[in-house]
Amino acid sequence: MANVRDLKKDINYVLGDIIEAVYVWEYANTDKGTEQSEAIIDDAINTFDELIAKVNDKNAENKKAHYKAINQELETKGRALIERINALG
């Protein structure tokens, strides 16, 4: 089973890097609007809040499966956010 602390760090790093990538895009594309990029940031923050709440849920029956599902959800949602950043181009 993955360490809960490591899972929380992974969530923080992945979503933090996504938000940073959006800020870099905004800085490099000052001539374009920021409505879509700000929506990506909002979605990343909401995803962070949801995943941390799930990690902190102590009522899970099978903790190993619970944390594995959270890790998979992080990967899925992270890829979707990255694809949205790439589509900003």
LUMLUM-782394 format. One record per residue (C-alpha): residue in one letter; z, y, x; chain. Coordinates in steps of 0.25 Angstrom, whole numbers, padded with zeros to 4 digits, always signed. Example, Ala and Ser with C-alpha at 12.3 -4.5 7.8 and 13.67 -1.06 7.14 Angstrom:
  code     zz     yy     xx  unit
     A  +0031  -0018  +0049     A
     S  +0029  -0004  +0055     A
END
This chain:
  code     zz     yy     xx  unit
     M  +0000  +0000  +0000     A
     A  -0003  +0014  +0005     A
     N  +0008  +0023  +0008     A
     V  +0011  +0033  -0003     A
     R  +0012  +0044  +0007     A
     D  -0001  +0040  +0013     A
     L  -0008  +0040  -0001     A
     K  -0002  +0054  -0004     A
     K  -0007  +0059  +0010     A
     D  -0021  +0053  +0007     A
     I  -0022  +0060  -0007     A
     N  -0017  +0073  +0000     A
     Y  -0027  +0072  +0011     A
     V  -0039  +0068  +0003     A
     L  -0038  +0078  -0008     A
     G  -0034  +0089  +0002     A
     D  -0046  +0086  +0010     A
     I  -0055  +0087  -0002     A
     I  -0049  +0100  -0006     A
     E  -0051  +0105  +0008     A
     A  -0066  +0101  +0007     A
     V  -0067  +0109  -0005     A
     Y  -0061  +0121  +0002     A
     V  -0071  +0119  +0014     A
     W  -0083  +0118  +0004     A
     E  -0078  +0131  -0003     A
     Y  -0077  +0138  +0010     A
     A  -0091  +0134  +0015     A
     N  -0097  +0137  +0001     A
     T  -0091  +0151  -0002     A
     D  -0104  +0154  -0010     A
     K  -0102  +0143  -0020     A
     G  -0092  +0143  -0032     A
     T  -0079  +0135  -0031     A
     E  -0077  +0130  -0045     A
     Q  -0081  +0116  -0041     A
     S  -0074  +0116  -0028     A
     E  -0061  +0121  -0034     A
     A  -0062  +0110  -0045     A
     I  -0063  +0100  -0034     A
     I  -0050  +0105  -0028     A
     D  -0043  +0105  -0041     A
     D  -0047  +0091  -0044     A
     A  -0042  +0087  -0030     A
     I  -0029  +0093  -0033     A
     N  -0028  +0086  -0046     A
     T  -0032  +0073  -0039     A
     F  -0021  +0075  -0029     A
     D  -0011  +0078  -0040     A
     E  -0015  +0065  -0048     A
     L  -0015  +0056  -0036     A
     I  -0001  +0061  -0030     A
     A  +0005  +0059  -0044     A
     K  -0001  +0045  -0045     A
     V  +0005  +0042  -0031     A
     N  +0018  +0047  -0035     A
     D  +0018  +0038  -0048     A
     K  +0030  +0028  -0045     A
     N  +0027  +0020  -0058     A
     A  +0015  +0012  -0052     A
     E  +0016  -0003  -0054     A
     N  +0008  -0007  -0042     A
     K  +0010  +0004  -0032     A
     K  -0001  -0002  -0022     A
     A  -0011  -0002  -0033     A
     H  -0007  +0012  -0038     A
     Y  -0008  +0018  -0024     A
     K  -0021  +0011  -0021     A
     A  -0027  +0017  -0034     A
     I  -0022  +0031  -0031     A
     N  -0029  +0030  -0017     A
     Q  -0042  +0025  -0024     A
     E  -0041  +0037  -0034     A
     L  -0039  +0046  -0022     A
     E  -0052  +0041  -0015     A
     T  -0060  +0041  -0028     A
     K  -0056  +0055  -0032     A
     G  -0057  +0060  -0018     A
     R  -0071  +0055  -0017     A
     A  -0075  +0062  -0030     A
     L  -0069  +0075  -0025     A
     I  -0077  +0074  -0012     A
     E  -0090  +0071  -0020     A
     R  -0087  +0084  -0028     A
     I  -0085  +0092  -0015     A
     N  -0098  +0086  -0010     A
     A  -0105  +0090  -0023     A
     L  -0101  +0105  -0021     A
     G  -0111  +0107  -0010     A
END
